[in-house]
Amino acid sequence: MNTKNLTDAELLLLGLVAEMPRHGYQLDLVIEQRGMRQWTQIGFSSIYFVLGKLEKMGLVTVKKPTGKKAKAKKIYTVTKTGRKELVKQTLSALRQVRPTYSSVLLGMVNWQVLKRDKALEALKARGKAVEAELARLADIQIVQQPLPDFVEALFEYSLGQLRAEAKWLTQTLDYMTSKPWLE
C-alpha cells in the first residue's frame, strides 16, 4: 500500500493505537495525560473521524463488541500494514524539518498598524502567557514522573521551544521599547 503522508492527527492516533489497542475515549485520555492536546490540534470530537479514516486506509481494524457487550466501545488495533506505514512515516517525521508558524509572526508583520503602547502591551501579555505555559507544562511533567524517555523528550522539546520564545520576547520587547516609534 502506498499511503500518502498522514496528517499529524492520523500519525498520532496510529501511533497510540500501535502502542496498544484502544477505544476513542482512551485515546483522548492519553492525549490529555501526555500534554499532547496543545500541539496535536485534535479534539475529542475528531478522534473517531480520524480513526474512521485510518480504518478506510487499512491501517487499523475495529473490534466491534457483540452480545451483552454490544454497547461497549469499539476497540481499534493497528494492522500489519498500519505498523509498516507507522514506521515509515515516523522515520520521515524525525528526519524532516517542517516549519511551523506562530501567530506572533502575523502580529509582527502588521506591527505598523498598532499604537506603540498597545503593541508593547500585547507582547508583554504574550510573554506572560508563554511563562504560564512553561510553568503548566513543567508541572504536568513533574506530576507524571516517571515518564518513558520518549515522552520526557516530548516535554523537553516543547519546553525548549517555549524557552526560546520567552527569550525572543524579552529581546524584542527591549529592542522595540528603545527604538523611536514611526507613526
N, C-alpha and C positions, 0 to 999 in steps of 0.2 A: 504494500500500500504506500503510495506516495502522497502523504498528507501535507497540506500547506502548512506554513508556520502557524502554530497555535497562538491564539491570543494569550495574553498574560493570565486571564481568568481561567482559560481552558488548561493551560500548562500547570497552573497552581492546583486546580482541582484534580487533575490527572495524577499529579504527584502525591497529593494527600490520599487519594484512593489507592495508589500503589503502596503506600505505607501499610495500609490495612483496609479491608472492606469497611465501608462506612455508609450511613444514610445522610441525607442532606443536613439534618439538624446537627449531627455530629461534626460534619464538615464546618458548619458555621461556628460551632464552639471552638474548634481547633484554630480557625482563622482569628477569632477573638482572643483566645488564650495566648497565642503566639504574637500578638500585636500586629498581625498582617492587615487588619482592616484598613489602615491608613494608606498603605501603598498598593493594595490589590485592586482597589476600586470595585469591589464586588460586594453587593448587599445580599442579605438573606434571600430576598425575592428572586435574585438572579441565579442562585445556586442550582436550582432544579432545571432552569432553562439551559444553563451551560452543561449540566450533566446529560440532558437530552441530546444536545449537540454531540457530545463525546460518544454517546451510545450510537447515534446515527453514523458516526465515523468509524465505528467498530473498535473504539479504544477502551470502552468499558462495557460491562454487561450488568444487567439488573436481575437480582433475585427477588421475585415478587412473592410475598407471603401468600400462603394458601390455608384453607380450612379455618380453624378458630383464630388464626393469626392474620386473617385477611385484612384487618385494619392496621396491622403493623407496618412500619415504614419500609420502603424499598431499600435494599442494600446494594450498593454499587461496588463492583470488583473490576480491577484492571484486567484487560485481556493480554494475551501474549503479544499481539500487535501493538496494543497500547503501551506495554512496557518497553518495547523496542523504540517506539516513537518518543516516549518519555526520555529515554537515554539520549537519543539523537538530539532532541530539542533542548534538553538540559545542557548538554555539552556546547551546543550552539549559543545558548544564553550566557554561559560562563565565558565563552571566547570573545563574543562580540560586544562592542560598545554601541549602545543605542542611546543617544542623547535624550534626556527628559528636560522639559522646560517648565520652569516655575512661573507662577502668576506674577511674581515680582518683576520679571522681565517686561511684561506688558505695562506694569506700573511705571517702570523706569523709562521705557520708550516714550511714554506720554507725560513724563515729568513736567515738561514745559507748560502744560495747561493748568498746573496747580499753583496755588498761592504758597509761598515759602513756608509759613507756619503749618499749614495743612499737610504739605508734603513731608516735612520733617516729623510731624506728629504721627503720620501714617507709618513711617519707617521705624519710629520708636515703638509703636504698637506692635509692629511685626516682630521686632526684637524681643518684646515681652512674650509674644505668642511662641516664638522659637524657644525661648528659655523654658516656658511652661511645658512645651512638648518634650524638650530634653529631660526635664525632671520626671514627666509622666512615663516616658519610655524607660528611663533608668529605674524607676520604682517597679514597673512591671518586670523588668529583667531581674531585679533582686528578689522579688516575691516568688518568681517561678524557678529559682535555683533548686537543684542543679538542672541546667539545660543541656541538651545534646550540643556538641561542638558546632554543628552547622546552624543551629538556632541561635546560639551565642554569637556566631559570626553575623547573622542577620541583624541582630540588635546592634552590634558594633558598627556595622555598615551604616545603618540608619542614624545612629548617634553621631558617627563621624560626619555624615552629610549635614546634620543639624549644627554641629560644632563649627563646620566650615561656613555655613550661612551666618551663624552668630558673629563670627569673626568678620566676615564681609560686611554685615550690617553695621558693626561698630566702626570699621574703617570708612565706610561710605557715609555714615552719619557725621563723623568727624570732618571728612572732606567737604561734604555738602554744606555743613554748618559754617565752615570757614571761607567758602567761596562767595564772592558777590553774587547776588541774585539778579538774573537778567529778566526783566519784565517787558 
